[in-house]
Amino acid sequence: MKILFVSAVLPYPLHSGGQIRIYNLLKRLSKKHEIHLFAFIRSEKEKSYVSELSFCKKVTTVLRGRVWQPKYLWKTLTGTYPLLWNSYHSSEMLSVLSSEVAGGNYDLIHIEPGYVWPAIPTEHRIPIVIAEHNIEHRVYSAYMAQFSLLPLKPFLRMDVAKMTRWEQRIWKEAAHIVTVSESDRSAIGQANVSVVPNGVDTASFAFRPKKTMGKPLTFLYVGNFRWMENRDAAEHIIRDIWPVIRVKYPDATLRIVGDHAPGGQYYVGRVDDIHKEFEGADILLAPIRIGGGTKYKILEAMASGLPVITSRLGIEGMDTHSVLIAQTPEEAIQSIRTLENNTKRMQLVSRARQIIEKEYSWDLIAQKLNVVWNSQ
């Protein structure tokens, strides 16, 4: 099949979950399909990475602006699209894609995620597959509930309402929808929805569990802090969980790793080799409170043999016996005590690795998306 693939990001370098997902899927599916990638970039220097995507037949990039710009805020106040969608309302991308659709003889259009819709031409009969990484209006609703700047709440409330309407509208127009979790599939509530979860490169993330816990313990959180879900989880650790851990484990160390870190105590920022972080840590803390889908940090830790303490939301839709679930700081302490038992910890991480190999390798996941494409 000849696929027109529109992405909100250039899927290289592999700094965010979206980049990891799209890169691994395209790398595998390009062996079976002719893929033409059209991706938004944030800066001209990203064009230097296009050569890393040579498995695509063609790669085209279009620059987009930052979300919180006056022009996008004004468009959101006066128009129909929500704020995030307005930042992808690109006349340049729309023009490029319109030309492609008119003369490209494409079999399928795949857009990922749905909020790039404003740049997609619709005057054609090519089936469209929409892949959603989250149900965005639910993510923004949860964020709004915790948002402390009262003057902005009316704007956020309006933005969420617009996002809800547009998500529901495009889902009805799509030939098929892909989600990354069963809970997201259920939330959409249509028959034409398939789950294609996130995955792990099982060769890259080798299983290297520690035989004994470190003294002192090292705790790790990993995320791209451009996204509110990761900012919220990190702040929750620092404010609510870490003080309780320090009472019981006064010598323990906390490392918060990832792009766009805000700075301050505990924040390490971007690292060159995330594998070393997993190997050096004793426990991954992932108290996720916002968002959906399957979390890369949890999958990669499970693959690496690093035990995970997470929330119910963090492991939603996955095997709950391969991690420890803690909803409160006190439950986190109980989970740490459990992991101090070497036998129980090894049983936990061994089960986690088995689950990864059975259900979350990229080869298996790419085949699921291949089935979706071939059925259109």
DOLUM-922262 format. One record per residue (C-alpha): x, y, z; residue in one letter; chain; residue number from 1. Coordinates in steps of 0.001 Angstrom, whole numbers, plus 524288, in hexadecimal, padded with zeros to 5 digits. Layout:
<atoms>
{atom {X,Y,Z},"A","A",NUM}
...
</atoms>
This chain:
<atoms>
{atom {80000,80000,80000},"M","A",1}
{atom {803ED,80E14,7FDDC},"K","A",2}
{atom {8024D,81527,80ADD},"I","A",3}
{atom {801C3,823D1,80D5C},"L","A",4}
{atom {80602,824C7,81B93},"F","A",5}
{atom {80426,831DC,8229A},"V","A",6}
{atom {80AF5,8335B,82FB9},"S","A",7}
{atom {80A9D,83E16,839F8},"A","A",8}
{atom {8193A,83C02,83BF4},"V","A",9}
{atom {824FC,837D6,83427},"L","A",10}
{atom {82750,82A38,839C8},"P","A",11}
{atom {835B9,82C58,83C4D},"Y","A",12}
{atom {83D28,82DFF,84542},"P","A",13}
{atom {83620,824E4,84EA7},"L","A",14}
{atom {833E4,82EA6,85992},"H","A",15}
{atom {8253C,82D52,85B9A},"S","A",16}
{atom {81B88,82249,85C40},"G","A",17}
{atom {81539,82692,84F94},"G","A",18}
{atom {82247,8268D,84880},"Q","A",19}
{atom {825AC,81911,84DC6},"I","A",20}
{atom {8189A,8137D,849A9},"R","A",21}
{atom {81816,81919,83BF4},"I","A",22}
{atom {82660,8161A,838FE},"Y","A",23}
{atom {82539,807D7,83CDB},"N","A",24}
{atom {81878,805C1,8359F},"L","A",25}
{atom {81D0E,80C61,8291D},"L","A",26}
{atom {82A17,80556,8294A},"K","A",27}
{atom {82324,7F841,82938},"R","A",28}
{atom {81773,7FB6A,8209F},"L","A",29}
{atom {81FE1,801D1,81627},"S","A",30}
{atom {82447,7F406,812B4},"K","A",31}
{atom {81654,7F105,80E79},"K","A",32}
{atom {8111C,7FE2B,809D7},"H","A",33}
{atom {815AA,80A4D,80292},"E","A",34}
{atom {814FC,814C3,80D0C},"I","A",35}
{atom {81576,8235C,80A38},"H","A",36}
{atom {81776,82A9A,81710},"L","A",37}
{atom {812F3,838A0,8193C},"F","A",38}
{atom {8172A,83DA5,8268B},"A","A",39}
{atom {81666,84A42,82E2E},"F","A",40}
{atom {8230F,84F6F,833FF},"I","A",41}
{atom {8259D,859ED,83E2F},"R","A",42}
{atom {83294,85EEB,838CD},"S","A",43}
{atom {83A41,85E9A,82C22},"E","A",44}
{atom {8453D,856DE,83283},"K","A",45}
{atom {83C31,84B14,83335},"E","A",46}
{atom {83DC4,84998,82487},"K","A",47}
{atom {84B4B,843F0,82716},"S","A",48}
{atom {844A7,837C0,82C88},"Y","A",49}
{atom {83D03,8349E,8202D},"V","A",50}
{atom {847F1,82BAF,81B81},"S","A",51}
{atom {84521,822CA,82723},"E","A",52}
{atom {837E9,81FBE,8210D},"L","A",53}
{atom {83D06,81A8C,81421},"S","A",54}
{atom {8340F,80EBD,8151E},"F","A",55}
{atom {828F7,817E7,81121},"C","A",56}
{atom {82728,81A36,80293},"K","A",57}
{atom {8268F,828DB,804D7},"K","A",58}
{atom {82753,831DD,810AB},"V","A",59}
{atom {821BA,83FA4,81054},"T","A",60}
{atom {82250,8490A,81BD9},"T","A",61}
{atom {81A8B,85548,81EF0},"V","A",62}
{atom {81DF6,85EDF,829BF},"L","A",63}
{atom {813B9,861F0,83407},"R","A",64}
{atom {8136B,86BEC,83EF5},"G","A",65}
{atom {812A6,86A37,84D94},"R","A",66}
{atom {80527,86841,85332},"V","A",67}
{atom {8044E,873D2,85C88},"W","A",68}
{atom {80560,87EAA,85277},"Q","A",69}
{atom {7FC2A,88A5A,851EF},"P","A",70}
{atom {7F777,886B6,84440},"K","A",71}
{atom {7F393,87910,84893},"Y","A",72}
{atom {7ED3A,87E24,854F6},"L","A",73}
{atom {7E55C,887BC,84CCA},"W","A",74}
{atom {7E160,87D2C,84325},"K","A",75}
{atom {7DD03,874BE,84E81},"T","A",76}
{atom {7D4CD,87FAD,85447},"L","A",77}
{atom {7CE76,88348,84757},"T","A",78}
{atom {7CE7F,8769D,83F8A},"G","A",79}
{atom {7C9F2,868A3,840BF},"T","A",80}
{atom {7D6AC,8613D,842FB},"Y","A",81}
{atom {7DCC1,85F52,8507E},"P","A",82}
{atom {7EA12,8652A,85374},"L","A",83}
{atom {7F297,85948,8509F},"L","A",84}
{atom {7EB90,856CB,843CB},"W","A",85}
{atom {7ED73,864EE,83F89},"N","A",86}
{atom {7FC31,86331,8408C},"S","A",87}
{atom {7FB05,858A9,83604},"Y","A",88}
{atom {7F1C1,860A1,82D79},"H","A",89}
{atom {7FC76,8628B,82355},"S","A",90}
{atom {7F921,867EE,815EC},"S","A",91}
{atom {80664,8631F,81115},"E","A",92}
{atom {80402,85516,81555},"M","A",93}
{atom {7F614,85582,8103B},"L","A",94}
{atom {7FB0B,85A22,802F4},"S","A",95}
{atom {805AD,84FB9,8025D},"V","A",96}
{atom {7FC4D,844E5,80623},"L","A",97}
{atom {7F1C4,84997,7FCC9},"S","A",98}
{atom {7FB67,8486B,7F184},"S","A",99}
{atom {7FF74,83AE6,7F606},"E","A",100}
{atom {7F179,83636,7F755},"V","A",101}
{atom {7EDE7,83B8A,7E9E7},"A","A",102}
{atom {7F8BF,834AD,7E28C},"G","A",103}
{atom {7FED2,82A89,7EB65},"G","A",104}
{atom {7F5DF,81EC5,7E993},"N","A",105}
{atom {7F64D,81BB1,7F804},"Y","A",106}
{atom {7EF32,80FEE,7FD8E},"D","A",107}
{atom {7EE59,8150F,80B75},"L","A",108}
{atom {7F08D,8212F,813C0},"I","A",109}
{atom {7F570,81EC5,8218E},"H","A",110}
{atom {7F5C5,82A54,82AFB},"I","A",111}
{atom {7FC04,829C2,83864},"E","A",112}
{atom {7F6F4,82F19,84168},"P","A",113}
{atom {7E992,8348A,83E17},"G","A",114}
{atom {7ECB6,8429E,8417B},"Y","A",115}
{atom {7F3E6,8444E,8347E},"V","A",116}
{atom {7E674,8439B,82E0A},"W","A",117}
{atom {7E5E7,85247,82AAA},"P","A",118}
{atom {7F0F3,84FF0,820D6},"A","A",119}
{atom {7EA4F,8446A,81A2C},"I","A",120}
{atom {7E2F4,8465D,80D4A},"P","A",121}
{atom {7D59A,83FDE,80D98},"T","A",122}
{atom {7D0D0,84162,7FF84},"E","A",123}
{atom {7D487,833A8,7FB4F},"H","A",124}
{atom {7D050,8258E,7FCC4},"R","A",125}
{atom {7DCBF,82008,80293},"I","A",126}
{atom {7DA11,818DF,80F67},"P","A",127}
{atom {7DFCD,81F8E,81B64},"I","A",128}
{atom {7E521,81859,8273B},"V","A",129}
{atom {7E6B3,8209B,8337D},"I","A",130}
{atom {7F015,81BD4,83E0A},"A","A",131}
{atom {7EDDA,82204,84B57},"E","A",132}
{atom {7F87D,821BD,855BE},"H","A",133}
{atom {7EED6,826D6,85FD5},"N","A",134}
{atom {7E0CC,82B0E,860B6},"I","A",135}
{atom {7E551,8391D,86150},"E","A",136}
{atom {7D8FE,83F4B,866B1},"H","A",137}
{atom {7D9AF,8361D,87268},"R","A",138}
{atom {7E7F0,8399E,874B3},"V","A",139}
{atom {7E4F6,84821,87432},"Y","A",140}
{atom {7D8F4,84693,87CD3},"S","A",141}
{atom {7E11A,83FE5,88744},"A","A",142}
{atom {7EB6F,84A72,8863B},"Y","A",143}
{atom {7E13E,8552B,88724},"M","A",144}
{atom {7DBED,84F3C,893AF},"A","A",145}
{atom {7E959,850EC,899F9},"Q","A",146}
{atom {7EC8D,85E0A,893BD},"F","A",147}
{atom {7EEB6,868A4,89DE5},"S","A",148}
{atom {7EE61,87524,895AF},"L","A",149}
{atom {7DFF9,87888,896CB},"L","A",150}
{atom {7E003,88378,88C72},"P","A",151}
{atom {7E398,87973,881F6},"L","A",152}
{atom {7D95F,86F60,885B3},"K","A",153}
{atom {7CE78,874FC,87D1F},"P","A",154}
{atom {7D7A3,8746B,8716C},"F","A",155}
{atom {7DB8E,8666E,8748E},"L","A",156}
{atom {7CD5B,86286,87660},"R","A",157}
{atom {7CA0D,8680C,868FB},"M","A",158}
{atom {7D605,86175,8631F},"D","A",159}
{atom {7D247,85422,8688F},"V","A",160}
{atom {7C468,85591,86366},"A","A",161}
{atom {7C97D,8588B,855B8},"K","A",162}
{atom {7D315,84D53,85672},"M","A",163}
{atom {7C863,843E2,85A7B},"T","A",164}
{atom {7BFB1,847E9,84F15},"R","A",165}
{atom {7CAA2,846F6,84521},"W","A",166}
{atom {7CFC0,839EA,849D1},"E","A",167}
{atom {7C236,83406,8490D},"Q","A",168}
{atom {7C028,83A02,83B9B},"R","A",169}
{atom {7CCA2,834DE,83555},"I","A",170}
{atom {7CACE,8275E,83B2E},"W","A",171}
{atom {7BDD2,82682,8341A},"K","A",172}
{atom {7C436,82AB2,82749},"E","A",173}
{atom {7CF97,82117,8282C},"A","A",174}
{atom {7CF6B,813FC,82151},"A","A",175}
{atom {7D636,80E30,82D28},"H","A",176}
{atom {7DBBD,812AD,83A2E},"I","A",177}
{atom {7E782,80D4F,84161},"V","A",178}
{atom {7E97B,80ED6,85006},"T","A",179}
{atom {7F4BD,80A75,85890},"V","A",180}
{atom {7EC70,804A5,86377},"S","A",181}
{atom {7DFAF,7FD8A,8658D},"E","A",182}
{atom {7DA95,80848,86E7D},"S","A",183}
{atom {7DC9E,81261,863B7},"D","A",184}
{atom {7D5B8,80970,85A0B},"R","A",185}
{atom {7CA24,8085C,86347},"S","A",186}
{atom {7C9D5,81715,8653A},"A","A",187}
{atom {7C831,81954,8569F},"I","A",188}
{atom {7BD25,80F86,85679},"G","A",189}
{atom {7BCBD,80C72,847F1},"Q","A",190}
{atom {7BD99,7FF6E,840F3},"A","A",191}
{atom {7C897,8039C,837CA},"N","A",192}
{atom {7D31D,804BC,84258},"V","A",193}
{atom {7DF07,7FBF1,84410},"S","A",194}
{atom {7E91A,7FBB0,84EF0},"V","A",195}
{atom {7F737,7FCA0,84A64},"V","A",196}
{atom {7FED0,7FEA8,8570B},"P","A",197}
{atom {80BF0,804E9,85945},"N","A",198}
{atom {81796,7FBE0,85997},"G","A",199}
{atom {825C8,7F9A3,85CDC},"V","A",200}
{atom {831CD,7F644,85504},"D","A",201}
{atom {83498,7E9C8,85C91},"T","A",202}
{atom {84239,7E882,856C4},"A","A",203}
{atom {8461B,7F635,85B05},"S","A",204}
{atom {8404D,7F537,868AE},"F","A",205}
{atom {84719,7E8FC,86D89},"A","A",206}
{atom {84284,7E223,879EC},"F","A",207}
{atom {84C9B,7E596,88464},"R","A",208}
{atom {84611,7E4FE,891C8},"P","A",209}
{atom {84DF2,7E814,89DF8},"K","A",210}
{atom {8507E,7DC90,8A6F3},"K","A",211}
{atom {84F44,7E551,8B2D5},"T","A",212}
{atom {849EC,7F2F8,8B525},"M","A",213}
{atom {85380,7FE12,8B669},"G","A",214}
{atom {8579F,80427,8C33C},"K","A",215}
{atom {8536B,80EE8,8C2F2},"P","A",216}
{atom {847E2,80D25,8B9C2},"L","A",217}
{atom {846FE,814A0,8ACEF},"T","A",218}
{atom {83979,8183A,8A7D8},"F","A",219}
{atom {836FF,81C53,899C9},"L","A",220}
{atom {82C81,8237B,8923C},"Y","A",221}
{atom {82D6C,82516,88375},"V","A",222}
{atom {8256B,82DBB,87A7C},"G","A",223}
{atom {824F6,83877,8705A},"N","A",224}
{atom {8210D,84478,87825},"F","A",225}
{atom {81B0F,84B3B,86C8E},"R","A",226}
{atom {80EFE,84332,87001},"W","A",227}
{atom {8066D,8469A,87B93},"M","A",228}
{atom {80513,8385A,87FB5},"E","A",229}
{atom {81397,83783,882B8},"N","A",230}
{atom {81463,844D0,8892D},"R","A",231}
{atom {8091E,84123,8920F},"D","A",232}
{atom {80EF1,833EB,895C6},"A","A",233}
{atom {81C52,839BD,898C5},"A","A",234}
{atom {8166A,84492,8A10A},"E","A",235}
{atom {80E28,83A71,8A823},"H","A",236}
{atom {81A51,8327D,8AB55},"I","A",237}
{atom {821EA,83E3F,8B063},"I","A",238}
{atom {816C4,8445B,8B7FE},"R","A",239}
{atom {80F41,838AE,8BD65},"D","A",240}
{atom {816C6,82BEE,8BC3E},"I","A",241}
{atom {82523,82F14,8BDCE},"W","A",242}
{atom {82402,83568,8CB55},"P","A",243}
{atom {81D8F,828F4,8D069},"V","A",244}
{atom {827F2,82051,8CA26},"I","A",245}
{atom {832D3,82895,8D007},"R","A",246}
{atom {82D70,82668,8DDB4},"V","A",247}
{atom {82F19,817B2,8DC1F},"K","A",248}
{atom {83AEC,81833,8D303},"Y","A",249}
{atom {84264,824B0,8D669},"P","A",250}
{atom {84E18,82161,8CDCA},"D","A",251}
{atom {84611,81E2F,8C19F},"A","A",252}
{atom {84878,82531,8B4B6},"T","A",253}
{atom {83E5B,82A20,8AAEE},"L","A",254}
{atom {84170,82C62,89C8D},"R","A",255}
{atom {83757,8329E,8938F},"I","A",256}
{atom {83BFF,830F2,88598},"V","A",257}
{atom {83709,835E1,87889},"G","A",258}
{atom {83623,840A4,86E68},"D","A",259}
{atom {8313A,84E42,871BE},"H","A",260}
{atom {8331E,84C4E,88062},"A","A",261}
{atom {82FBC,858CE,887CC},"P","A",262}
{atom {83C20,858D2,88FEA},"G","A",263}
{atom {83DD7,8587E,89E7E},"G","A",264}
{atom {8411F,84E09,8A84E},"Q","A",265}
{atom {83FA0,83FE0,8A3A2},"Y","A",266}
{atom {83E2D,8439B,89538},"Y","A",267}
{atom {84933,83DFC,88D03},"V","A",268}
{atom {8440F,841D8,87F9B},"G","A",269}
{atom {84774,83ACB,87303},"R","A",270}
{atom {85134,82FA8,873CB},"V","A",271}
{atom {858E8,82984,868B8},"D","A",272}
{atom {855F9,81B81,86CA0},"D","A",273}
{atom {84919,81848,8734C},"I","A",274}
{atom {84D78,80A12,874A7},"H","A",275}
{atom {857AB,80E39,87EAB},"K","A",276}
{atom {84D0C,814F1,88692},"E","A",277}
{atom {84512,80873,88709},"F","A",278}
{atom {85114,8007A,88AA7},"E","A",279}
{atom {85504,809F7,89570},"G","A",280}
{atom {847AE,80B54,89BCC},"A","A",281}
{atom {8414A,80238,8A595},"D","A",282}
{atom {83314,80612,8A36B},"I","A",283}
{atom {82B74,80D84,89919},"L","A",284}
{atom {82151,81664,89F5E},"L","A",285}
{atom {8162E,8196D,895EE},"A","A",286}
{atom {80A94,81F36,89D51},"P","A",287}
{atom {80314,822DE,890FF},"I","A",288}
{atom {7F6BE,82ACF,893BA},"R","A",289}
{atom {7F399,83061,88640},"I","A",290}
{atom {7F2FC,82A5F,878C2},"G","A",291}
{atom {7F01C,81D83,8722F},"G","A",292}
{atom {7F6FD,8139B,869BF},"G","A",293}
{atom {8027F,80B1D,86D66},"T","A",294}
{atom {80E34,81202,87360},"K","A",295}
{atom {81B91,81010,86D38},"Y","A",296}
{atom {822C2,81241,879F0},"K","A",297}
{atom {81B66,806D8,87FFA},"I","A",298}
{atom {81D0A,7FDDB,87441},"L","A",299}
{atom {82B98,800B1,87344},"E","A",300}
{atom {82DAB,7FE9A,881CF},"A","A",301}
{atom {82641,7F1BA,8811D},"M","A",302}
{atom {82EB6,7ED6B,875B8},"A","A",303}
{atom {83B3A,7F143,87CD5},"S","A",304}
{atom {8387E,7EA33,88999},"G","A",305}
{atom {83634,7F6B9,8915C},"L","A",306}
{atom {82ADA,7F52A,89AF0},"P","A",307}
{atom {81FBD,7FED7,89956},"V","A",308}
{atom {81710,80577,8A355},"I","A",309}
{atom {80BFB,80C56,89C56},"T","A",310}
{atom {7FDDC,810A1,89D8B},"S","A",311}
{atom {7F1F5,80972,89882},"R","A",312}
{atom {7F186,81310,88D33},"L","A",313}
{atom {7FFD4,8109B,88A10},"G","A",314}
{atom {7FD84,8021B,887D0},"I","A",315}
{atom {7EFA3,80342,88299},"E","A",316}
{atom {7ECC2,7F8FF,87858},"G","A",317}
{atom {7F925,7F149,87B4E},"M","A",318}
{atom {7FCD3,7E5D5,883FA},"D","A",319}
{atom {7FB64,7EAC9,891E5},"T","A",320}
{atom {8037F,7DFA4,897A2},"H","A",321}
{atom {81005,7E40A,890FB},"S","A",322}
{atom {81123,7F0BA,898D3},"V","A",323}
{atom {80D88,7F58C,8A664},"L","A",324}
{atom {80221,7FF02,8A75D},"I","A",325}
{atom {80247,80A26,8B12E},"A","A",326}
{atom {7F7D9,81498,8B1C3},"Q","A",327}
{atom {7FD5C,81B99,8BDB8},"T","A",328}
{atom {80AE5,81E98,8C32E},"P","A",329}
{atom {80854,814CC,8CDFD},"E","A",330}
{atom {80555,80A2F,8C411},"E","A",331}
{atom {811E6,80DCB,8BD0C},"A","A",332}
{atom {8196F,80AFC,8C999},"I","A",333}
{atom {812BF,7FDC0,8CAAF},"Q","A",334}
{atom {81691,7FAD2,8BCA1},"S","A",335}
{atom {824C0,7FE5C,8BF45},"I","A",336}
{atom {824B5,7F50C,8CAD7},"R","A",337}
{atom {81FAB,7EA4E,8C1EC},"T","A",338}
{atom {82A83,7ECCE,8B817},"L","A",339}
{atom {834D6,7EB8D,8C2AF},"E","A",340}
{atom {831A4,7DD0B,8C282},"N","A",341}
{atom {83AD8,7D814,8B7E8},"N","A",342}
{atom {8328C,7CC3C,8B48C},"T","A",343}
{atom {825FD,7D40B,8B2EA},"K","A",344}
{atom {82CF9,7DE84,8AB15},"R","A",345}
{atom {832F8,7D4B3,8A1A7},"M","A",346}
{atom {825D7,7CE0A,89FCE},"Q","A",347}
{atom {81FAF,7DB36,89CAF},"L","A",348}
{atom {829D3,7DFCC,892CF},"V","A",349}
{atom {82AA7,7D26E,88C45},"S","A",350}
{atom {81BFC,7D269,88A28},"R","A",351}
{atom {81CD3,7E052,884E8},"A","A",352}
{atom {8270F,7DC78,87ACD},"R","A",353}
{atom {81EE0,7D0D4,87683},"Q","A",354}
{atom {8132A,7D9C0,8746E},"I","A",355}
{atom {81B66,7E31E,86C51},"I","A",356}
{atom {8208F,7D856,86381},"E","A",357}
{atom {81317,7D25E,861D2},"K","A",358}
{atom {80B11,7DEA6,85F5D},"E","A",359}
{atom {81345,7EAEE,85D8D},"Y","A",360}
{atom {81E28,7E870,853C4},"S","A",361}
{atom {81DB3,7F1E9,8484E},"W","A",362}
{atom {81D63,7E6E5,83E63},"D","A",363}
{atom {8109A,7E1D3,84409},"L","A",364}
{atom {80AD1,7EF67,84538},"I","A",365}
{atom {80E6F,7F363,83759},"A","A",366}
{atom {80740,7E770,8326E},"Q","A",367}
{atom {7FAF8,7EC14,83972},"K","A",368}
{atom {7FB83,7F91F,83253},"L","A",369}
{atom {7FE48,7F1FD,825A7},"N","A",370}
{atom {7F185,7EA82,8275E},"V","A",371}
{atom {7EA3C,7F763,82930},"V","A",372}
{atom {7F026,7FD41,81CE2},"W","A",373}
{atom {7ED80,7F14E,81494},"N","A",374}
{atom {7DF4E,7F0D0,818E4},"S","A",375}
{atom {7DBFF,7FE5B,813A7},"Q","A",376}
</atoms>
